[in-house]
Amino acid sequence: MGKEAPAVRVVLDTNVLVSALLFHGRLAAMATLWQSGAIVPVISRETFDEFRVVLAYPKFNLTEEEIAAIIEDEILPFFEVTEIVDPVNGVCRDPHDDQFLAAAVSGGAVYLVTGDRDLLELKKFRSVEIVTPQEFLLKTSSFS
């Protein structure tokens, strides 16, 4: 049998990551992908900070203990933290979204998975393909 293909490096935007972890819909399959080692999710300090703030939104009704458990059980064991070595500014129509492009480039990600139209309209940034969660999940069958 041959060598196993290396896990695909991906950046998941905050909405995709929150949906994968908190809701039991189709995006829950993302968590299975990183738990099985099929993908290596990449996160930067900046994107992690945004994720943590979003988890604390009142609409999710999560306690500090629940937020800590999500981070300790679902993020820390599976996600690779990347330092932003190649800052990105002024690329996306929404400047706030540039942090995801920077994380993807600095972290050597193949895909940036997002539902954000401002990012999706770029289609590709340098070597990073920008896809919807649905497109990404269709591609995952070729990862195994």
C-alpha atoms as one frame of an Amber mdcrd trajectory, in Angstrom:
protein
   0.000   0.000   0.000   1.392   3.479  -0.576   2.156   6.302   1.704  -0.796
   8.133   3.173  -1.385  11.556   1.695  -0.635  14.348   4.137  -3.649  15.969
   5.762  -4.984  18.972   3.888  -4.349  22.283   5.636  -7.415  24.541   5.826
  -8.556  27.782   7.408 -12.176  27.800   8.544 -13.698  31.220   8.990 -15.376
  31.967  12.305 -18.945  31.305  11.138 -18.000  27.938   9.646 -16.080  26.955
  12.769 -18.909  27.966  15.114 -21.475  26.133  12.969 -19.332  22.995  12.889
 -19.023  22.970  16.671 -22.362  24.237  17.954 -24.939  22.991  15.474 -25.701
  19.461  14.404 -26.282  20.251  10.753 -24.215  19.402   7.717 -21.206  21.416
   8.865 -20.725  19.118  11.853 -18.903  16.925   9.303 -16.044  19.440   9.463
 -15.340  18.461  13.066 -15.215  14.806  12.034 -12.642  15.686   9.381 -10.259
  17.348  11.817 -10.850  14.746  14.539  -9.964  11.962  12.093  -6.849  13.774
  10.894  -8.119  14.169   7.314  -7.632  17.918   7.584  -5.403  20.147   9.681
  -7.283  23.309  10.564  -5.007  26.322  10.832  -5.812  29.238  13.102  -3.942
  32.433  13.890  -3.947  34.325  17.156  -6.182  36.938  15.515  -8.734  34.485
  14.130  -8.728  32.560  17.421  -9.458  35.773  19.332 -12.432  36.458  17.069
 -13.691  32.881  17.549 -13.485  33.223  21.330 -15.408  36.531  21.262 -18.131
  35.027  19.043 -18.547  31.998  21.337 -19.341  34.428  24.164 -22.231  36.040
  22.239 -25.406  35.875  24.339 -27.325  34.162  21.520 -25.215  31.003  22.044
 -25.913  30.969  25.774 -22.568  29.319  26.604 -20.990  29.556  30.048 -17.297
  30.351  30.475 -16.809  26.685  31.421 -18.511  25.506  28.222 -16.396  27.872
  26.124 -13.245  26.617  27.860 -14.296  22.997  27.235 -14.892  23.664  23.521
 -11.461  25.243  23.215  -9.690  22.531  25.229 -11.494  19.558  23.662 -12.162
  20.638  20.080  -9.588  23.286  19.187  -6.307  22.797  21.048  -5.825  19.080
  20.260  -6.498  19.452  16.529  -5.762  22.983  15.323  -2.357  24.292  14.368
  -1.620  27.854  15.392   0.243  29.868  12.808   2.052  33.145  13.257   1.168
  35.756  10.657   4.448  36.157   8.797   2.861  37.632   5.697   0.285  40.271
   6.709  -2.519  40.911   4.249  -4.083  44.363   3.991  -6.554  45.869   1.559
  -7.256  42.711  -0.429 -10.801  41.954   0.658 -13.673  44.422   0.319 -14.217
  43.953   4.082 -10.817  44.714   5.654 -11.726  42.572   8.672 -11.650  39.478
   6.419  -8.000  40.003   5.464  -7.017  38.227   8.703  -8.337  34.936   7.294
  -6.352  35.397   4.085  -3.241  36.125   6.171  -3.800  33.015   8.315  -4.271
  30.857   5.221  -1.145  32.151   3.473   1.062  32.142   6.582  -0.208  28.707
   7.616   0.280  27.066   4.234  -3.418  26.288   3.858  -4.737  24.851   0.611
  -8.299  26.026   1.290 -10.064  28.867   3.045 -13.574  27.647   3.843 -16.128
  30.423   4.227 -19.655  31.502   3.529 -18.587  35.158   3.389 -19.356  36.656
  -0.029 -16.562  39.210   0.258 -14.035  36.374   0.522 -15.776  34.004  -1.892
 -15.756  36.550  -4.717 -11.938  36.401  -4.647 -12.104  32.643  -5.524  -8.359
  32.333  -4.962  -5.717  34.282  -3.101  -2.155  33.382  -3.981  -2.137  29.575
  -3.654  -5.220  29.380  -1.415  -8.523  28.281  -2.950 -11.514  30.020  -1.341
 -14.563  27.753  -1.212 -17.938  27.416   0.462 -18.380  24.742   3.130 -20.506
  22.739   0.698 -17.820  22.854  -2.005 -15.204  21.851   0.550 -17.217  18.902
   1.831 -17.645  17.670  -1.755 -13.855  17.826  -2.202 -13.168  15.917   1.025
 -14.076  12.587  -0.546 -10.786  12.819  -2.445  -8.829  13.315   0.797  -9.243
   9.749   2.012
